């Protein structure tokens, strides 16, 4: 092995040390923070299950993988898409182990091909739930807590992802031009998003309340119960709780179209901007999508023109 090869952390149990080494490798390979977080969480879940059955990662073969699949499907009750995410993490993990000469073969690809293959390729893909403007208005106006109302409104009016929302600091808001500067993220090409007057009113109201709850020195715009930056899971639970209360989210359904999560706001914004006449190029810029085609690279979008188009197309929700 080279000097850069895996060295176990003797302060951690061996299985957890392997996961730690894999996470370090993912960072070197420039995986996105969200991918790293997801892989680490999934592998820890699998490691705990293996340990409860008297196995370690070095014992995994097709028979152990069957047990893992049964556990995820029947005991944890996760859906097929989530199961695929677990096995994707596991496959990447074993690729790392093989590369570091810590395992002889990656047992996951052949197993995944046999047991997780999608056979009905002609079947229409599941569609995410899309709310009407009236339904979105009802959802947001049904929320009394100003923090949650503001979070939902920022999601709906900007279409940003959950990680981007969590990363916003108070100082990232430009009140003179009504835009939010976002932290640099791998999936986003445009580092800012505009917001309209409805959003501005709620942000101002939330900031007045926030000052009484944030711990000294906390920069985050949205904070949790401890006065510190809010977490991913809390944001998810806050959104789905209120959507479920109105019958817009069914946590027990395996169908994607029965769920309403933070990512649905991104679909809502995209669809309604298009329906209100915004050009495809402007929508891509608002969303922060990659502009990889030659015409996109050479076509420089003027921010003032983009802001005017956004304000003309963004649906008003009558937020109170």
C-alpha positions in Angstrom: 0.0 0.0 0.0 1.0 3.6 -0.6 1.3 6.1 2.2 -2.1 7.5 1.2 -3.8 4.1 1.5 -6.4 3.4 4.2 -5.1 3.5 7.8 -7.7 2.3 10.4 -8.7 4.8 13.1 -8.0 2.8 16.2 -10.3 5.1 18.2 -13.3 3.8 16.2 -14.8 0.3 15.9 -13.3 -1.2 12.7 -16.5 -1.1 10.6 -17.0 2.6 11.5 -13.4 3.3 10.7 -13.9 1.9 7.2 -16.9 4.2 6.7 -14.8 7.1 8.0 -12.1 6.3 5.5 -14.6 6.0 2.7 -16.1 9.4 3.6 -12.6 10.9 3.4 -12.1 9.3 0.0 -15.5 10.8 -1.2 -14.3 14.3 -0.2 -11.0 13.8 -2.1 -13.1 12.7 -5.1 -15.2 15.9 -4.8 -18.5 14.3 -4.1 -21.2 16.8 -3.2 -21.9 17.3 0.6 -25.4 15.9 0.2 -24.1 12.7 -1.5 -21.5 12.2 1.2 -24.1 12.8 4.0 -26.5 10.3 2.3 -23.8 7.6 1.8 -22.5 7.9 5.4 -26.0 7.7 6.8 -26.9 4.7 4.7 -23.7 2.8 5.5 -24.1 3.4 9.2 -27.6 2.0 9.1 -26.3 -1.1 7.3 -23.4 -1.5 9.6 -25.7 -1.5 12.7 -27.9 -4.1 11.1 -24.9 -6.3 10.2 -23.6 -6.0 13.7 -26.9 -7.1 15.1 -26.7 -10.2 13.0 -23.1 -11.0 13.9 -21.6 -9.8 10.6 -19.1 -7.3 9.4 -18.5 -5.7 6.0 -15.9 -8.4 5.3 -18.6 -11.1 5.7 -20.9 -9.6 3.1 -21.8 -11.9 0.1 -25.0 -12.5 -1.9 -26.7 -14.3 1.0 -25.9 -11.5 3.5 -27.1 -8.9 0.9 -30.4 -10.8 0.7 -30.7 -10.3 4.5 -29.9 -6.6 4.1 -32.6 -6.2 1.4 -35.2 -8.0 3.5 -34.4 -5.9 6.5 -34.7 -2.6 4.5 -37.9 -3.7 2.8 -39.7 -5.4 5.6 -38.3 -4.1 8.9 -37.5 -0.5 8.0 -40.3 -0.4 5.5 -38.5 1.8 3.0 -39.6 2.2 -0.6 -37.8 0.9 -3.7 -36.2 4.2 -4.5 -34.7 4.5 -1.0 -33.5 0.8 -1.2 -31.7 1.6 -4.4 -30.0 4.5 -2.6 -28.8 2.2 0.1 -27.3 -0.2 -2.4 -25.8 2.6 -4.4 -23.9 3.7 -1.3 -22.9 0.1 -0.5 -21.6 -0.4 -4.0 -19.5 2.8 -3.9 -18.2 1.7 -0.5 -17.0 -1.7 -1.8 -15.4 -0.1 -4.9 -13.4 1.9 -2.3 -12.5 -1.2 -0.3 -11.4 -3.1 -3.4 -9.3 -0.1 -4.5 -7.6 0.0 -1.1 -7.0 -3.8 -1.1 -9.3 -4.2 1.9 -11.8 -6.5 0.0 -11.3 -8.8 -2.9 -14.5 -8.0 -4.9 -17.5 -5.7 -5.0 -20.5 -8.1 -4.4 -23.1 -5.4 -5.0 -23.4 -4.9 -8.8 -24.5 -8.5 -9.7 -26.9 -8.6 -6.7 -28.4 -5.2 -7.6 -28.8 -6.2 -11.3 -30.7 -9.3 -10.2 -32.9 -8.1 -7.3 -33.3 -4.3 -7.8 -33.7 -4.3 -11.6 -36.7 -2.3 -12.9 -38.5 -4.6 -15.3 -41.5 -2.5 -16.4 -39.5 0.0 -18.3 -42.4 1.0 -20.4 -44.4 1.9 -17.4 -45.1 5.7 -17.0 -42.7 7.1 -14.4 -44.2 8.3 -11.2 -44.8 12.0 -11.1 -44.2 14.3 -8.1 -47.2 16.0 -6.7 -47.9 19.4 -8.2 -50.0 21.9 -6.3 -52.1 24.5 -8.0 -51.5 28.1 -7.0 -54.7 28.0 -4.9 -53.4 24.9 -3.1 -50.0 26.4 -2.4 -51.7 29.5 -1.1 -53.9 27.4 1.2 -50.9 25.4 2.5 -48.8 28.4 3.3 -51.6 30.5 4.8 -52.7 27.6 7.0 -49.4 27.8 8.9 -49.4 30.1 11.9 -45.7 29.8 13.0 -43.9 32.6 11.2 -40.6 30.6 10.9 -42.3 27.7 9.1 -44.5 30.0 7.0 -41.3 31.9 5.9 -39.4 28.7 5.1 -42.3 27.5 2.9 -42.6 30.8 1.1 -38.8 31.0 0.4 -39.0 27.4 -1.0 -42.0 28.3 -3.2 -40.8 31.7 -4.4 -37.2 30.7 -5.1 -37.2 26.9 -5.8 -34.0 26.4 -3.9 -33.0 23.0 -2.6 -33.2 22.1 1.1 -29.4 22.3 1.5 -29.3 25.8 0.0 -32.0 27.0 2.3 -30.3 25.7 5.4 -27.1 27.4 4.3 -28.5 30.9 4.1 -27.1 33.4 6.6 -28.9 36.6 7.6 -26.2 38.7 5.9 -26.9 36.8 2.6 -30.1 38.9 2.0 -29.7 41.9 -0.1 -32.7 44.1 0.8 -32.0 46.8 -1.8 -32.2 44.4 -4.8 -34.4 41.7 -3.2 -32.1 38.8 -3.7 -30.4 36.1 -1.6 -26.8 35.2 -2.1 -26.4 31.4 -1.9 -23.5 29.4 -0.8 -21.5 27.8 -3.6 -22.9 24.3 -4.3 -21.9 21.7 -6.8 -25.4 21.4 -8.3 -26.0 25.1 -8.7 -24.6 27.4 -11.4 -26.4 30.6 -10.3 -25.3 31.9 -6.9 -28.3 34.0 -6.2 -32.1 34.0 -6.2 -34.6 36.8 -6.3 -37.7 37.1 -4.0 -40.8 39.2 -4.3 -42.6 41.6 -2.0 -44.7 38.8 -0.3 -41.5 37.0 0.6 -39.8 40.2 1.7 -42.6 40.9 4.2 -42.4 37.5 5.7 -38.6 37.6 5.9 -38.7 40.9 7.8 -41.3 39.5 10.2 -39.3 36.4 10.8 -36.1 38.4 11.4 -37.9 40.4 14.1 -38.9 37.1 15.9 -35.6 35.3 15.2 -33.5 37.8 17.2 -35.2 36.5 20.4 -34.3 32.9 19.8 -30.9 32.7 18.1 -27.9 32.0 20.2 -25.3 34.8 20.3 -23.2 34.9 17.2 -25.4 32.5 15.1 -25.4 33.6 11.5 -28.0 31.3 10.1 -31.2 32.8 8.7 -33.3 29.8 9.8 -32.7 28.3 13.3 -34.0 25.3 15.1 -35.3 24.9 18.7 -31.8 25.2 20.2 -31.2 28.6 18.5 -28.7 27.2 16.0 -28.8 26.6 12.3 -31.8 24.4 11.5 -31.2 20.8 10.3 -32.2 19.0 7.2 -34.6 16.5 8.9 -36.3 19.3 10.8 -37.0 21.2 7.6 -38.4 18.0 6.0 -40.6 17.2 9.0 -42.0 20.8 9.3 -43.0 20.8 5.6 -44.5 17.3 5.5 -46.4 17.8 8.8 -48.3 20.7 7.5 -48.9 19.2 4.1 -50.2 16.0 5.7 -52.6 18.0 7.9 -54.2 19.3 4.7 -54.2 15.9 3.0 -51.4 16.9 0.6 -48.9 14.4 1.9 -49.4 10.7 2.7 -46.4 9.4 4.6 -47.6 5.8 4.4 -48.1 5.7 0.7 -45.4 4.1 -1.5 -46.4 6.3 -4.5 -44.2 9.3 -5.1 -47.2 11.3 -6.3 -48.8 11.0 -2.8 -45.9 12.8 -1.1 -45.2 16.4 -0.7 -41.7 17.3 0.5 -39.4 20.3 0.3 -38.4 19.3 -3.3 -42.0 19.7 -4.5 -41.7 23.4 -4.1 -39.0 23.4 -6.8 -41.3 21.6 -9.2 -44.1 24.0 -8.3 -42.0 27.1 -9.1 -40.6 25.7 -12.3 -44.1 24.7 -13.6 -45.8 27.9 -12.8 -43.1 30.2 -14.1 -43.4 28.3 -17.4 -47.1 28.6 -17.4 -46.9 32.3 -16.7 -44.8 32.8 -19.8 -41.2 32.8 -18.6 -38.7 31.6 -21.2 -36.9 28.3 -20.7 -33.5 30.0 -20.5 -34.6 32.3 -17.7 -36.2 29.4 -15.8 -32.9 27.5 -16.0 -31.1 30.5 -14.7 -33.6 31.0 -11.8 -33.2 27.3 -10.9 -29.4 27.4 -11.1 -29.3 24.6 -13.7 -26.1 23.9 -15.7 -25.9 25.9 -18.9 -23.7 23.5 -20.8 -24.7 24.0 -24.4 -22.6 26.5 -26.5 -25.4 28.9 -27.0 -26.0 29.0 -23.2 -22.4 29.7 -22.5 -22.2 32.6 -25.0 -25.6 34.0 -24.1 -25.1 36.3 -21.1 -28.3 36.9 -19.2 -28.8 40.4 -17.8 -29.7 40.3 -14.1 -32.1 43.2 -14.3 -33.9 41.6 -17.2 -34.1 38.3 -15.3 -35.4 40.1 -12.2 -38.2 41.8 -14.2 -39.1 38.6 -15.9 -39.2 36.8 -12.5 -41.4 39.4 -10.8 -43.8 39.3 -13.8 -44.1 35.6 -13.7 -43.9 34.6 -10.0 -47.4 33.6 -8.8 -48.9 35.8 -6.0 -50.2 33.7 -3.1 -52.1 36.3 -1.1 -50.0 35.5 1.9 -51.3 36.9 5.2 
